[in-house]
Amino acid sequence: KSLIGWGLKVIRVIIIFTGASAILEIWGIKVGAILAGLGILGAAVALGTQDLFKNLIAGFLILSEHRFGEGEWIRVSNVAEGTVEKIGLRSTLIRRFDQAPMHVPNSQLADAPLINFSRMKHRRISWTIGLEYRTDKKQLKSIVENIEQLVSKQDFVPASKVSTFVVIDKFNDSSIDLLVYAFTKTTKWGEWLKIKEQLALDI
């Protein structure tokens, strides 16, 4: 959609330029001499608009690589996080979660590492649960097995498809740490929170 919009703008400029040139020729004004003069002026203007062309090229690369699209949730470290509303010629409009609009130059989005949350397949739950040192070996095994059964419910992605772990991870200063690492099938934040809450209550 954005590429089509860009293409229409370019076509519109070409039509206007061609039409203006034709009218000037009809009036007897030599377009070649005007273009030569504009060429000298254009060289001077180009020096002062390097950032503009840099952002223009960056915007084209973003669209051609399909890094993100309008309506998608993205995060760029130390730059912005929110929903993409519009990919412009020079900058991209990102609507933050507090509904404040943020205009980010395309060059910053093209060069920086970017996470596109809208395209993730699953959501991760990663917990460290501390158990008392008086927990014996039999209890530890029982806890691990019971949590594994909870994680094997239909709300979670099967361990055969993704990395899923419920293991005794390490000995901390005041606890035996248990690692719970699993993925939910849903990627919707609200649903993920509910599943995570239910798992916590079950544990």
C-alpha positions, 0 to 999 in steps of 0.5 A: 500500500505504501509503495503504491502511494509513493509510486502515485506521487512520483507519477504525479510529479512526472505528469506535472513536470511534463505538462509544464514543459510542454506548455512552456515550449508552446509559449516559445520558452526554451526549456533546455536553458531553464533546465541547465540553470536548474541543474546548477541550482540543484547541485547547490541544493543537493549539498544542503539536502543530503539528509532528505535523500538519505531518509528517502532512500532509507524509506524505500529500503524499509518498504522493499525489505518489508521490515514493517508495515502500517498497523504493526507494532515495532520497537527500535532500541533507544528510538521508539516503540509503538504502532506504525501509522504511516511510512512517509517519504522522509519520516515514519509516524509511530503512535506510542502506547500513550497515544502520542505521535512520534515522527522518526526519520527513516534513516534511524529505522533502516540502520538500527536493530528493529523488533517487529512484534506483530510478526512473532509466532508465539509469546514467551514465558520465562520465570525463575522460581525460588524453592527453599533449601529444605525442599528434598529431592522427592519434592523437587522432582514432584514440583518439576513434573507437576509444572511440566504437566501444567505447561503441556496444556493446550494454551501452550505450544508443544515442546516438540515444536519450540524450546520448553524447559522446566528444570532445576537451574541453579543454587542461589544464595537463599534458594534452589532456582527452578527455570520455567521456560515456555511459549503460548500459542497466542501472541495477543498481549491481553490473552498472554497475560491471562494465560500467564496469570492462570499458570502462576495460580496453578503453580 
